[in-house]
């Protein structure tokens, strides 16, 4: 059996193997921006995720030391998740990605608006040229 990427000396591959799974970065972003959050609230804040997938992702993140799980045996039981010191290091990278995503979103919305104006200007130019070529 072959070695995993992390065992083969590629630490980023091992990290990406955990972080690149669906929903993982959204979960980490919510926890890093909102602080410790109960399971139900976390499920509501990560729109579209099922309880089963959220539980599985949180379990993997806890195994890798990115999140902590605080269980209180109350009625009903209270389970709160939050980021660990290890995750706080990655939170800075997530904040940079969020800033970049916002910048790209603004650029994309400007680009989407621009072609419509260009087409309209071309149409006007074509109509003006046609009118000038065919005076009545």
N, C-alpha and C positions, 0 to 999 in steps of 0.2 A: 504494500500500500504506500502511496506517495505521501510526502510531507505536505502540511498545509502551508500556505504562503507565509504565515507568521513564523512557522518553524524553519522555513527555508531562508529566513533572514530578511523578509520584506514586511516590516511592521505596519506600513500604511495599508497593505492589503488586508491584514487581520483586522485593523480598525474599520476599514470600509466594509468588510464582511458583516460587521455588526451594524454600522450606521446606515448603510445603503439599503437596508430592508424597508419595504413599504411601511409607512407610518412612523418609523423610528425617529426621524428628525423632527417631525411635527410634535411628537410626544415630548422630546427633549426641549424643543423651543417653548412649548407651553409651560413646562416645569421650570425652565430657566428664567422666563419672564414673569411668571405668576407666583413663584415660590411653592412651598409644599402644598399639595392639592390632594383632596380625597378622590378615590377611584371614580365615583359617579360624576363628580364635577369634571374630572379629567376627560372622561368619556364624552361629556357634552361639549367640551372645548375643542376636542379633536373630532370635528364633524365628519360623520360617515364611518367611523371605526366601530367594529363590533366589540362587545365585551370580551369575547374569546380572544380576538387578535390583540386587544389592548393588554389583557392579562399575560399573554404569551410574550409580547414585546417587553413589558415591564419586568417579567421574570428574567429574560435574557439580559436586559440592561442592568438589573440588580446583580446578576452573576458576574458581569464584567466591571462592576464597581462604578457605574455611571449614575445610578439612582439608589436611594435607600427606601426601605419599606418600613413604615411604623404602624404596627398592629396594636390596637387597644381592644381588649376583650369586653367591650360594653355591649349593651343590647339596644339596637343592632350593633354588630362589630364595626369599628371604625378603622379603616386602612387609609393611611396617608402616604403619598409618594413625594419625594423631593430629590434634588440633584445633590451629588456628593462633591467633595473638593475636586476630585478628578474631573468631574463634568464641568465645574466652574472654569477650568482651563479651556475646555472646548466651547463654552458659552461665548467667549470672546470671538471665536471664529464664526459661530452662528450669528452673532450680532453684525459682524462684517458681511456675511452672506445676506442678511436681511437688508442691510443698507444697499448692497449691490442689486438685490432683487427689486427694491423700490426704484432705484435709478433706472434699471432696464425697463421696468413697467412704465415709467414716465416716457422714456424714449420710444417704446413700442406704441403707446397711445398717440404720441405726436406723429409717428410714421403712418399709423392707420388713418389719421385725420388728413395728412398731407396729400396722399394720392388722389383723394376725392377732389381737393382744391385744384390740383394739377390737371385732372381730367376736365373739370369745369372750365378752367382757363383755356385749355386746348380747344374745347367746343366753341367757346366765345370767339377765339381767334379764327377758327374755321368758318364760323357763321359770318364774322366780319369780313373775311376774305371773299366769301361767296357773294355777299351783298355788294361789295366793292367791284367784283368782277361782272356782276349782272345788274347794273343800275336799271331802273324802270323808267 
